[in-house]
Amino acid sequence: MVSHRGITVDAPENTIEAFLDAANRGFRWIELDVLTTKDRALICSHNFDLERETDSYGYIHHKKLKDIKTAFTGLNKGYRGGFRIPLLIDVVGRVPIDVGLNIEIKYSSLFDFTGARALCRLKKLFKNRKIIVSSFNPVILLYIKLFFGHAQIGFLIDSKKYLWVTNWIHPTFLHPRGDIIDSEILTLCKERNMGILAWTVNNRCAIKWCFNNNVIGVITDRERSVL
């Protein structure tokens, strides 16, 4: 069971508070999103546009870190408590070392390597931590394979029409949307020795089906790490 962007009962998604809550509730893996600021700082956010979740405005990749630091996040969903958008380096320092991180790299274009480069600069931080680097962008995953070294990579897909890409990038894991997993995907992954990590599965019966069919991990919004 992998906590999707942390536990969001008392704190907004992709915040240190949400990640720590997930760890405290027994999750041994956390999924989070990263993107870069204009000055190449790597921060945790799913959205490029600040208006969606914060009291600031504009696009994160057009802003410097000093501007992002002043923004409060989670306001549009009613959270109170002054939550900030965290730097990935601070998350790594606060989340217990035995909790694995599934880091999804966001990008503004097919050849936007800013997030991948920024993550590779931090690779020494992950020497003793379990890590999976995932993306919908296969070019980014190839970059990670070349320059990160020990990181396992996960190819995110929301349609089976992209399965052919696995012939090209040979990911450690396939990360399919939960509702597209079928016998074709199960057989392909078994034949090519790819683990399956499904997203985002919240239904109890669906999660059980995944684990009964050799899906090794499920990214979920559920508040508990066990069924």
Secondary structure, 3 states (H helix, E strand, C coil): CEEECCCCCCCCCCCHHHHHHHHHCCCCEEEEEEEECCCCCEEECCCCEHHHCECCCCEHHHCCHHHHCCCEECHHHCCCCCCECCEHHHHHHHCCCCCEEEEEECCCCCCCCHHHHHHHHCHHHHCCCCEEEEECCHHHHHHHHHHCCCCEEEEEECCHHHHHHHHHHCCCEEEEEHHHCCHHHHHHHHHCCCEEEEECCCCHHHHHHHHHCCCCEEEECCCCCCC
